[in-house]
Amino acid sequence: MGNIKHAIIFIGGSGPQYELCKPFLDQPDLVIAADSGLIRCEQFGLAPDWIVGDMDSLDDLSRLSVYPQDRVVTYPVDKDYTDTELALQLAWEKGCTDVTLIGGGGGRTDHLLAITALFDRPQAPSRWITETELVSLVEDRIELSVSHNTLVSLFPAGEGPWQAESTGLKWPLSGLPWRRGFFGLSNRVVQDPCSLRAVSGRFLLLIPLEAFKKVL
């Protein structure tokens, strides 16, 4: 990855099983647990470099006692930023440019929408691994190795205009009139590998984790 520094941020809520997201856990430069994301971080056998948040959803505050206290940053419950935002800001400050979010599913719909909105910002996460899906930000070209007939969905993100190209999909993306509020649901992979390219703008790509083999 050259000079690219990879951060993994574990966030609260439902999330994937270890085996499903194992390809993304290899030798991160930084591991951050946001509030109850610490539970999944520990379940995955990873020791966080930092723990941030208001800790209002952590099941047992005594979990924090085994970590260096200067690496546990506690915020008040009433604050201007979500725990996920605080963790992202820390990752940016530490020089990370490739960030994977793990968790954040279930619960309140406004929390899900808030995480999705993070991908519209100029500085955005690279991917989000939910309980069942990989959500990947496509800013240039991405090549996928996934099972035949895998469902692929695409949403415009950030600022437009948007144009996309693809290979190996049942319904090609070239020439589609992308606009804010438009999307492409349930396309299908007919060739392995397949590829998507953001000609202009950027997109959110969703594929099921169970079909995932490799992102090249």
C-alpha positions in Angstrom: 0.0 0.0 0.0 3.1 2.3 -0.1 2.6 5.3 2.1 -1.1 4.7 2.6 -1.8 4.1 6.3 -4.7 1.8 7.1 -6.9 2.3 10.1 -9.6 0.0 11.3 -12.4 1.6 13.4 -14.7 -0.7 15.3 -18.0 0.9 16.1 -21.0 -0.2 18.1 -24.1 -2.0 16.8 -24.4 -5.2 15.0 -21.5 -6.3 12.8 -19.9 -9.1 10.8 -18.6 -12.4 11.9 -14.8 -12.6 12.1 -14.4 -14.9 9.1 -16.4 -12.7 6.8 -14.3 -9.6 7.3 -10.9 -11.4 7.9 -9.4 -10.1 4.5 -9.6 -6.5 5.8 -7.9 -7.2 9.2 -4.4 -7.9 8.0 -1.8 -5.7 9.7 -3.6 -2.4 10.2 -1.4 0.6 11.0 -3.9 1.8 13.6 -6.8 0.2 15.5 -9.5 2.4 17.1 -12.5 1.3 19.1 -15.4 3.7 19.3 -17.4 3.1 22.5 -18.9 -0.4 22.4 -17.0 -1.2 19.3 -14.4 -2.2 21.9 -16.3 -5.4 22.4 -16.1 -6.6 18.8 -12.4 -5.4 18.6 -11.6 -7.7 21.6 -13.7 -10.6 20.1 -11.6 -10.4 17.0 -8.4 -10.7 19.0 -7.2 -7.1 18.3 -5.9 -4.7 20.9 -7.0 -1.1 20.1 -4.4 1.6 20.0 -7.0 4.1 21.0 -10.5 3.9 22.6 -12.7 7.0 22.1 -16.3 7.9 22.8 -18.8 8.7 25.5 -18.9 5.1 26.6 -22.6 5.2 27.1 -23.2 1.9 25.3 -20.2 -0.1 26.6 -21.5 -3.0 28.6 -18.9 -2.8 31.4 -16.7 0.2 32.0 -14.1 -2.0 33.8 -13.1 -3.2 30.3 -11.2 0.1 30.0 -9.0 -0.5 33.0 -6.7 -2.9 31.2 -5.7 -0.3 28.6 -3.2 2.7 29.1 -5.4 5.5 30.4 -3.7 8.0 28.1 -5.1 6.0 25.2 -8.7 6.1 26.5 -10.4 9.4 25.4 -13.8 9.9 27.1 -16.2 12.5 25.9 -19.5 13.7 27.5 -22.7 12.1 26.3 -24.0 15.5 25.1 -21.5 16.5 22.3 -21.5 17.8 18.8 -20.0 14.7 17.1 -20.8 11.0 17.1 -18.4 8.5 18.5 -17.7 7.3 14.9 -16.9 10.9 13.8 -14.5 11.3 16.8 -12.7 8.0 15.8 -12.4 9.1 12.2 -11.0 12.5 13.2 -8.4 10.7 15.3 -7.5 8.4 12.3 -7.1 11.5 10.0 -4.9 13.2 12.7 -2.7 10.1 12.8 -2.1 10.3 9.1 -4.3 7.4 8.0 -5.8 7.8 4.5 -7.4 4.4 4.2 -10.1 3.7 6.8 -12.3 0.7 7.4 -15.4 0.9 9.6 -16.6 -2.3 11.1 -20.0 -2.6 12.8 -22.7 0.0 13.1 -25.6 -2.1 12.0 -29.1 -2.5 13.6 -30.6 -0.1 16.1 -31.7 3.4 15.2 -32.2 4.4 11.6 -30.8 7.8 12.1 -27.5 6.2 13.2 -27.4 4.2 10.0 -28.1 7.3 7.9 -25.4 9.3 9.8 -22.8 6.7 9.0 -23.9 6.7 5.3 -23.6 10.5 5.2 -19.9 10.2 6.2 -19.2 9.0 2.7 -20.5 12.2 1.2 -17.8 14.3 2.9 -14.6 15.4 1.2 -12.6 13.2 3.5 -14.4 9.9 3.8 -13.9 6.3 5.0 -12.8 3.8 2.3 -15.2 1.1 3.3 -17.8 0.0 5.8 -18.3 -3.6 6.8 -21.8 -4.2 8.1 -23.3 -7.5 9.4 -23.9 -8.8 5.9 -22.4 -6.4 3.4 -19.3 -4.6 2.2 -19.9 -1.0 1.5 -17.0 0.4 -0.6 -16.2 3.9 -1.7 -15.3 3.9 -5.4 -13.3 7.0 -6.4 -11.4 5.6 -9.3 -11.4 2.0 -10.5 -12.2 -1.1 -8.5 -11.9 -4.7 -9.6 -13.9 -7.4 -7.8 -13.5 -11.1 -7.6 -16.9 -12.4 -6.3 -19.2 -15.3 -7.0 -21.2 -15.5 -10.2 -24.6 -13.9 -10.0 -23.6 -11.8 -6.9 -25.9 -8.8 -6.4 -24.2 -5.5 -6.8 -25.8 -2.1 -6.0 -24.4 1.4 -6.6 -25.3 4.8 -5.2 -23.8 8.2 -6.1 -21.9 9.8 -3.3 -20.4 13.2 -2.6 -20.5 15.9 -5.2 -21.6 15.3 -8.8 -21.7 15.1 -11.7 -21.5 11.3 -11.7 -20.6 8.9 -14.5 -19.6 5.2 -14.2 -18.4 2.4 -16.4 -18.3 -1.3 -15.7 -17.2 -4.7 -17.0 -18.7 -8.0 -16.1 -22.1 -6.8 -14.9 -25.3 -8.0 -16.4 -26.5 -4.4 -16.9 -23.6 -2.1 -17.9 -23.2 1.2 -16.1 -22.0 3.3 -19.0 -24.3 6.1 -20.1 -26.7 5.9 -17.1 -28.1 9.3 -16.0 -26.9 9.4 -12.4 -28.3 12.2 -10.2 -28.7 12.7 -6.5 -31.4 10.4 -5.2 -30.9 7.9 -8.1 -29.3 4.5 -7.6 -28.7 1.1 -9.3 -30.0 -1.8 -7.3 -29.5 -5.5 -7.7 -27.2 -5.6 -10.7 -25.6 -9.0 -11.1 -22.0 -10.2 -11.7 -21.7 -12.3 -14.9 -17.9 -12.4 -15.2 -15.1 -12.9 -12.7 -13.4 -10.6 -12.2 -15.6 -7.6 -12.8 -14.8 -4.0 -12.5 -16.3 -0.6 -11.9 -14.8 2.8 -12.6 -16.0 6.2 -11.5 -15.5 8.3 -14.6 -16.6 11.4 -12.6 -17.8 11.8 -9.1 -17.7 8.9 -6.7 -20.0 6.0 -5.7 -20.9 3.7 -3.0 -20.7 0.0 -4.0 -22.6 -2.6 -2.0 -21.9 -6.4 -2.2 -22.8 -9.2 0.1 -19.9 -10.3 2.3 -20.8 -14.0 1.8 -20.0 -13.7 -1.9 -16.8 -11.8 -1.4 -13.5 -13.2 -2.6 -11.2 -10.3 -3.2 -11.1 -6.6 -4.1 -8.1 -6.0 -6.4 
